[in-house]
């Protein structure tokens, strides 16, 4: 397999710069997920690695070989698209075998590669079917199989699960994770779905407006967001972001004012900031707890999901989200006493940059 290195990569469409100087290394055998909102540049960046978009500035290296100006077919990559891109008149076998046949591989080797990939993806029984006779999930597995048979240095996935229903997304996601473990392949996966990113990635690259906001393991990015953008984007539901002011500090302890209607709170840790500074307190929904001695909050919406309950609250005229394990006997319109567990809280300065990164979990 192979590593991928981007050095100062930029992309312009006319006067609009959509990729703004990306430096990144994906290690051999690593599964890296590009995640971010629509329009952040993640698919464009993937297509630049594949050679489907020109690089205006910077370099792309695969296995330490500069492929910036190399044709896509010579880069040793295989791409799986969102829309499957199967030949409608060919059955699954022929779709998977087509590229190998064009490359002139012997018939026996083509057959061996196709059947091995089909076995890995559990689509042996579909090899005689045309795409119109398959479900979306089956078609996507054929598309993945077509990539596997090429034995590429790098697999590139461009939102491959976005056209599938919820159950198929989970099933196919698990298959991609198993495939990565079995092949020990280098994979780059693009998604806007943070759950996919958190469950699949060895490392996550959070993109925003053509720039990298943060790179790290899922746990690092979740527990130690570099800024308010990452804190608000990673996590479902997102982190609660509460405006505050530093009232006092003593060694490793800060007293924060959250407004006249709420008592000051105390957070411990190696935080920066000075007394009087405006800051934002970040608290994950699972760090908001129902407690007998807590502050009363109004339940705007109660979502009972069976295994967990999500409460959308209003506390001192501010929105607050609580996530708890189990099915809480709390309904929309009720009042509930809550407290904040600030042991893993984040704090951001007036520019939205973290003042401290608490240790993961």
ZAKOL-903304 format. One record per residue (C-alpha): residue number from 1; chain; x, y, z. Coordinates in Angstrom, 1 decimal, padded with zeros to 4 digits. Layout:
<vobas>
{NUM 'A' {X Y Z}} ...
</vobas>
This chain:
<vobas>
{1 'A' {000.0 000.0 000.0}} {2 'A' {001.1 003.6 000.2}} {3 'A' {001.3 006.8 002.1}} {4 'A' {-000.2 010.1 000.9}} {5 'A' {001.5 013.5 001.4}} {6 'A' {000.0 016.9 000.6}} {7 'A' {002.4 019.9 000.7}} {8 'A' {001.0 023.4 000.5}} {9 'A' {-001.9 022.2 -001.8}} {10 'A' {-004.2 025.0 -003.1}} {11 'A' {-007.1 025.0 -005.6}} {12 'A' {-008.7 027.9 -007.3}} {13 'A' {-011.9 028.1 -009.4}} {14 'A' {-011.3 031.4 -011.2}} {15 'A' {-010.7 033.9 -008.4}} {16 'A' {-012.3 031.7 -005.8}} {17 'A' {-009.8 029.8 -003.6}} {18 'A' {-011.5 026.7 -002.4}} {19 'A' {-008.4 024.8 -001.0}} {20 'A' {-006.2 027.2 001.0}} {21 'A' {-002.8 025.6 001.6}} {22 'A' {-003.3 022.1 002.9}} {23 'A' {-000.4 020.2 004.5}} {24 'A' {-001.2 016.6 005.5}} {25 'A' {000.4 013.1 005.6}} {26 'A' {-001.7 009.9 005.6}} {27 'A' {000.5 007.0 006.8}} {28 'A' {000.7 003.7 005.0}} {29 'A' {-002.3 001.5 006.1}} {30 'A' {-004.1 004.4 007.9}} {31 'A' {-007.8 005.1 007.5}} {32 'A' {-008.2 008.9 007.5}} {33 'A' {-011.6 010.6 007.3}} {34 'A' {-012.1 014.1 005.8}} {35 'A' {-015.2 015.6 007.5}} {36 'A' {-016.8 019.0 007.4}} {37 'A' {-019.9 020.9 006.3}} {38 'A' {-021.0 021.1 002.7}} {39 'A' {-018.8 023.3 000.7}} {40 'A' {-015.7 023.0 003.0}} {41 'A' {-013.6 021.4 000.2}} {42 'A' {-013.4 017.8 001.3}} {43 'A' {-014.5 016.2 -002.0}} {44 'A' {-012.4 018.6 -004.0}} {45 'A' {-009.3 017.7 -001.9}} {46 'A' {-010.0 014.0 -002.5}} {47 'A' {-010.4 014.5 -006.2}} {48 'A' {-007.0 016.4 -006.3}} {49 'A' {-005.4 013.3 -004.7}} {50 'A' {-007.1 011.1 -007.3}} {51 'A' {-005.9 013.4 -010.2}} {52 'A' {-009.5 014.3 -011.2}} {53 'A' {-008.9 018.0 -010.2}} {54 'A' {-005.7 019.9 -011.1}} {55 'A' {-003.5 021.2 -008.3}} {56 'A' {-002.9 024.9 -008.8}} {57 'A' {-000.2 025.2 -006.2}} {58 'A' {001.7 022.6 -004.1}} {59 'A' {002.5 018.9 -004.4}} {60 'A' {000.8 015.6 -004.1}} {61 'A' {002.9 012.6 -003.3}} {62 'A' {001.9 008.9 -003.1}} {63 'A' {004.5 006.5 -001.6}} {64 'A' {006.9 009.4 -001.7}} {65 'A' {006.5 009.8 -005.5}} {66 'A' {005.4 013.2 -006.8}} {67 'A' {002.1 012.5 -008.7}} {68 'A' {001.0 016.1 -008.9}} {69 'A' {001.0 016.1 -012.7}} {70 'A' {000.5 012.4 -013.2}} {71 'A' {-002.6 011.0 -014.9}} {72 'A' {-005.2 009.4 -012.6}} {73 'A' {-004.7 005.9 -014.0}} {74 'A' {-001.0 006.0 -013.1}} {75 'A' {-001.3 007.0 -009.5}} {76 'A' {-002.2 003.7 -008.0}} {77 'A' {-005.5 004.9 -006.5}} {78 'A' {-009.0 003.5 -006.7}} {79 'A' {-012.0 005.7 -006.1}} {80 'A' {-015.5 004.7 -004.9}} {81 'A' {-018.1 007.4 -005.8}} {82 'A' {-021.3 008.4 -004.1}} {83 'A' {-023.4 007.5 -007.1}} {84 'A' {-021.8 004.0 -007.6}} {85 'A' {-020.8 004.7 -011.3}} {86 'A' {-021.6 001.2 -012.5}} {87 'A' {-022.1 000.3 -016.1}} {88 'A' {-025.8 -000.4 -016.3}} {89 'A' {-025.6 -003.0 -019.2}} {90 'A' {-023.0 -005.1 -017.4}} {91 'A' {-023.6 -007.6 -014.6}} {92 'A' {-021.7 -007.3 -011.3}} {93 'A' {-018.9 -009.6 -012.4}} {94 'A' {-018.2 -007.7 -015.6}} {95 'A' {-018.4 -004.4 -013.7}} {96 'A' {-015.7 -005.6 -011.4}} {97 'A' {-013.6 -007.2 -014.1}} {98 'A' {-013.7 -004.5 -016.7}} {99 'A' {-010.7 -002.5 -015.6}} {100 'A' {-008.6 -005.6 -015.2}} {101 'A' {-009.5 -006.8 -018.6}} {102 'A' {-008.6 -003.5 -020.2}} {103 'A' {-005.2 -003.7 -018.4}} {104 'A' {-004.6 -007.0 -020.2}} {105 'A' {-004.5 -009.3 -017.1}} {106 'A' {-004.9 -013.0 -017.8}} {107 'A' {-008.4 -014.4 -017.6}} {108 'A' {-007.6 -016.7 -014.6}} {109 'A' {-006.2 -013.8 -012.6}} {110 'A' {-009.1 -011.6 -013.4}} {111 'A' {-011.5 -014.4 -012.2}} {112 'A' {-009.5 -015.0 -009.0}} {113 'A' {-009.4 -011.3 -008.1}} {114 'A' {-013.1 -010.8 -008.8}} {115 'A' {-014.2 -013.8 -006.8}} {116 'A' {-011.9 -013.0 -003.9}} {117 'A' {-013.3 -009.5 -003.6}} {118 'A' {-016.9 -010.8 -004.0}} {119 'A' {-016.3 -013.2 -001.1}} {120 'A' {-014.9 -010.5 001.1}} {121 'A' {-018.0 -008.3 000.4}} {122 'A' {-020.5 -011.2 000.6}} {123 'A' {-021.8 -010.5 -002.9}} {124 'A' {-020.9 -013.9 -004.5}} {125 'A' {-024.6 -014.5 -005.3}} {126 'A' {-024.9 -011.1 -007.1}} {127 'A' {-022.2 -011.6 -009.7}} {128 'A' {-024.7 -012.4 -012.5}} {129 'A' {-027.1 -009.5 -011.7}} {130 'A' {-027.2 -006.2 -013.5}} {131 'A' {-027.2 -003.0 -011.3}} {132 'A' {-031.0 -002.4 -011.9}} {133 'A' {-031.7 -005.8 -010.2}} {134 'A' {-029.7 -004.8 -007.1}} {135 'A' {-030.4 -002.6 -004.1}} {136 'A' {-028.5 000.5 -003.3}} {137 'A' {-026.4 -001.2 -000.7}} {138 'A' {-025.6 -004.1 -003.1}} {139 'A' {-024.6 -001.7 -005.9}} {140 'A' {-022.3 000.1 -003.5}} {141 'A' {-020.6 -003.1 -002.5}} {142 'A' {-020.0 -003.9 -006.2}} {143 'A' {-018.5 -000.5 -006.6}} {144 'A' {-016.2 -001.2 -003.6}} {145 'A' {-015.4 -004.6 -005.1}} {146 'A' {-014.4 -002.9 -008.4}} {147 'A' {-011.9 -000.8 -006.4}} {148 'A' {-010.6 -003.8 -004.4}} {149 'A' {-009.7 -005.9 -007.5}} {150 'A' {-007.4 -003.2 -008.7}} {151 'A' {-005.2 -003.8 -005.6}} {152 'A' {-004.4 000.0 -005.4}} {153 'A' {-002.0 001.7 -003.2}} {154 'A' {-004.7 004.0 -001.8}} {155 'A' {-008.5 003.7 -001.6}} {156 'A' {-010.5 006.9 -001.9}} {157 'A' {-014.1 007.0 -000.8}} {158 'A' {-016.3 010.0 -001.7}} {159 'A' {-019.3 009.9 000.6}} {160 'A' {-020.1 006.3 -000.5}} {161 'A' {-022.9 005.8 002.1}} {162 'A' {-024.9 009.0 001.6}} {163 'A' {-027.4 007.4 -000.8}} {164 'A' {-028.2 004.5 001.5}} {165 'A' {-030.9 004.3 004.1}} {166 'A' {-030.1 004.3 007.8}} {167 'A' {-029.8 000.5 008.3}} {168 'A' {-027.8 000.0 005.2}} {169 'A' {-025.4 002.8 006.2}} {170 'A' {-024.6 001.1 009.4}} {171 'A' {-024.2 -002.3 007.7}} {172 'A' {-022.0 -000.9 004.9}} {173 'A' {-020.0 001.2 007.4}} {174 'A' {-019.2 -002.0 009.3}} {175 'A' {-018.1 -003.7 006.1}} {176 'A' {-015.7 -000.9 005.2}} {177 'A' {-014.2 -001.0 008.7}} {178 'A' {-013.8 -004.8 008.4}} {179 'A' {-012.3 -004.4 004.9}} {180 'A' {-009.7 -002.0 006.2}} {181 'A' {-008.7 -004.4 009.0}} {182 'A' {-008.4 -007.3 006.5}} {183 'A' {-006.6 -005.5 003.7}} {184 'A' {-004.5 -003.2 006.0}} {185 'A' {-005.0 -000.7 003.2}} {186 'A' {-004.5 003.0 003.1}} {187 'A' {-007.9 004.6 002.9}} {188 'A' {-009.2 008.2 002.7}} {189 'A' {-012.9 008.6 003.3}} {190 'A' {-014.9 011.7 002.8}} {191 'A' {-018.2 012.3 004.7}} {192 'A' {-020.2 015.1 006.2}} {193 'A' {-021.6 012.6 008.8}} {194 'A' {-019.6 012.9 012.0}} {195 'A' {-020.9 009.5 013.3}} {196 'A' {-019.2 007.9 010.2}} {197 'A' {-016.1 009.9 010.9}} {198 'A' {-016.0 008.9 014.6}} {199 'A' {-016.6 005.2 014.0}} {200 'A' {-014.4 004.6 011.0}} {201 'A' {-011.3 006.8 011.4}} {202 'A' {-007.9 006.2 012.7}} {203 'A' {-007.5 010.0 012.4}} {204 'A' {-010.1 012.7 011.5}} {205 'A' {-009.3 015.8 009.5}} {206 'A' {-011.9 018.5 010.2}} {207 'A' {-012.1 020.9 007.3}} {208 'A' {-013.8 024.3 007.1}} {209 'A' {-013.8 026.7 004.2}} {210 'A' {-010.8 025.0 002.5}} {211 'A' {-008.6 024.9 005.6}} {212 'A' {-007.8 022.2 008.2}} {213 'A' {-009.3 023.2 011.6}} {214 'A' {-007.9 020.1 013.4}} {215 'A' {-006.4 016.7 012.9}} {216 'A' {-006.4 013.9 015.4}} {217 'A' {-007.8 010.6 016.6}} {218 'A' {-011.6 010.6 017.1}} {219 'A' {-011.1 010.8 020.9}} {220 'A' {-008.7 013.7 020.6}} {221 'A' {-011.0 015.7 018.4}} {222 'A' {-014.1 014.9 020.5}} {223 'A' {-012.6 015.6 023.9}} {224 'A' {-010.0 018.2 022.9}} {225 'A' {-011.5 020.4 020.2}} {226 'A' {-009.1 023.0 019.0}} {227 'A' {-011.7 025.7 018.6}} {228 'A' {-015.4 026.4 018.7}} {229 'A' {-016.0 025.3 015.2}} {230 'A' {-014.7 021.8 015.9}} {231 'A' {-016.5 021.7 019.2}} {232 'A' {-019.8 022.6 017.6}} {233 'A' {-019.4 020.3 014.6}} {234 'A' {-018.1 017.1 016.1}} {235 'A' {-020.6 015.3 018.4}} {236 'A' {-024.2 014.4 018.0}} {237 'A' {-025.8 016.3 019.6}} {238 'A' {-023.2 019.1 019.4}} {239 'A' {-021.4 020.5 022.4}} {240 'A' {-023.3 023.1 024.5}} {241 'A' {-021.5 026.4 024.1}} {242 'A' {-022.4 028.9 026.9}} {243 'A' {-021.2 032.5 027.0}} {244 'A' {-019.4 033.3 030.2}} {245 'A' {-017.0 035.8 031.9}} {246 'A' {-014.0 035.0 034.1}} {247 'A' {-014.9 036.5 037.5}} {248 'A' {-012.0 035.2 039.5}} {249 'A' {-009.0 032.9 039.3}} {250 'A' {-006.8 031.2 041.9}} {251 'A' {-004.0 028.9 040.8}} {252 'A' {-005.8 026.2 038.7}} {253 'A' {-009.3 027.3 039.5}} {254 'A' {-011.5 029.7 037.6}} {255 'A' {-014.9 031.2 038.7}} {256 'A' {-017.1 031.8 035.7}} {257 'A' {-020.2 034.0 035.6}} {258 'A' {-022.9 032.6 033.2}} {259 'A' {-025.4 035.5 033.6}} {260 'A' {-027.4 037.0 036.4}} {261 'A' {-030.0 034.2 036.4}} {262 'A' {-027.4 031.5 037.1}} {263 'A' {-025.0 031.1 040.0}} {264 'A' {-021.3 031.3 039.1}} {265 'A' {-019.6 028.0 038.3}} {266 'A' {-016.1 026.8 039.1}} {267 'A' {-013.8 025.0 036.7}} {268 'A' {-010.4 023.4 037.4}} {269 'A' {-007.5 023.1 035.1}} {270 'A' {-004.6 024.9 033.4}} {271 'A' {-006.7 027.5 031.7}} {272 'A' {-005.4 030.8 030.3}} {273 'A' {-007.4 034.0 030.4}} {274 'A' {-007.6 036.9 032.8}} {275 'A' {-010.3 038.1 035.2}} {276 'A' {-012.9 040.0 033.2}} {277 'A' {-012.3 038.2 029.9}} {278 'A' {-015.3 037.1 027.8}} {279 'A' {-015.1 033.3 027.2}} {280 'A' {-017.3 030.4 026.1}} {281 'A' {-017.8 027.4 028.3}} {282 'A' {-018.1 024.1 026.3}} {283 'A' {-020.0 021.2 027.9}} {284 'A' {-020.9 018.0 026.1}} {285 'A' {-024.6 016.9 026.4}} {286 'A' {-023.6 013.8 028.4}} {287 'A' {-022.0 016.2 031.0}} {288 'A' {-025.4 017.7 031.7}} {289 'A' {-027.0 015.7 034.4}} {290 'A' {-030.4 015.4 036.0}} {291 'A' {-029.9 016.1 039.8}} {292 'A' {-032.2 016.7 042.7}} {293 'A' {-030.3 019.8 043.8}} {294 'A' {-029.8 021.3 040.3}} {295 'A' {-031.1 024.4 038.6}} {296 'A' {-034.6 024.1 037.1}} {297 'A' {-034.7 024.0 033.4}} {298 'A' {-037.7 023.9 031.0}} {299 'A' {-037.9 020.8 028.7}} {300 'A' {-038.5 022.2 025.2}} {301 'A' {-038.4 018.8 023.6}} {302 'A' {-037.9 015.2 025.0}} {303 'A' {-036.5 012.7 022.5}} {304 'A' {-037.0 009.1 023.8}} {305 'A' {-034.7 006.9 021.7}} {306 'A' {-035.0 003.7 023.7}} {307 'A' {-031.4 003.3 024.7}} {308 'A' {-030.9 007.0 025.5}} {309 'A' {-032.9 010.1 026.1}} {310 'A' {-032.0 013.5 024.7}} {311 'A' {-033.6 016.6 026.3}} {312 'A' {-033.6 020.0 024.7}} {313 'A' {-033.7 022.4 027.6}} {314 'A' {-033.9 026.1 028.3}} {315 'A' {-032.0 027.3 031.3}} {316 'A' {-031.9 030.9 032.2}} {317 'A' {-033.2 031.7 028.7}} {318 'A' {-030.3 029.8 027.1}} {319 'A' {-030.6 026.5 025.1}} {320 'A' {-029.0 023.4 026.7}} {321 'A' {-028.9 019.8 025.5}} {322 'A' {-028.8 016.8 027.9}} {323 'A' {-028.1 013.3 026.8}} {324 'A' {-028.6 010.5 029.3}} {325 'A' {-028.5 006.7 029.1}} {326 'A' {-031.8 004.8 029.3}} {327 'A' {-035.4 006.0 028.9}} {328 'A' {-035.9 008.9 031.3}} {329 'A' {-039.5 009.4 032.5}} {330 'A' {-039.4 013.1 031.5}} {331 'A' {-041.8 014.7 028.9}} {332 'A' {-041.9 017.8 026.8}} {333 'A' {-043.2 020.8 028.8}} {334 'A' {-041.9 019.5 032.1}} {335 'A' {-039.3 021.1 034.4}} {336 'A' {-036.2 019.2 035.4}} {337 'A' {-033.3 020.0 037.8}} {338 'A' {-029.9 019.8 036.1}} {339 'A' {-026.3 020.3 037.0}} {340 'A' {-023.1 020.6 034.8}} {341 'A' {-020.3 018.1 035.2}} {342 'A' {-017.3 020.4 034.5}} {343 'A' {-014.6 017.9 035.0}} {344 'A' {-014.1 017.6 031.2}} {345 'A' {-015.3 021.1 030.3}} {346 'A' {-013.7 023.1 027.5}} {347 'A' {-013.1 026.8 027.6}} {348 'A' {-012.7 029.1 024.5}} {349 'A' {-011.4 032.6 024.3}} {350 'A' {-013.1 035.5 022.5}} {351 'A' {-011.6 034.4 019.2}} {352 'A' {-013.1 030.9 019.6}} {353 'A' {-009.7 029.2 020.3}} {354 'A' {-009.4 026.7 023.1}} {355 'A' {-007.8 027.9 026.3}} {356 'A' {-007.2 024.3 027.5}} {357 'A' {-007.6 020.8 026.1}} {358 'A' {-008.7 018.4 028.8}} {359 'A' {-007.4 014.9 028.7}} {360 'A' {-009.6 012.4 026.8}} {361 'A' {-012.3 010.4 028.5}} 
</vobas>
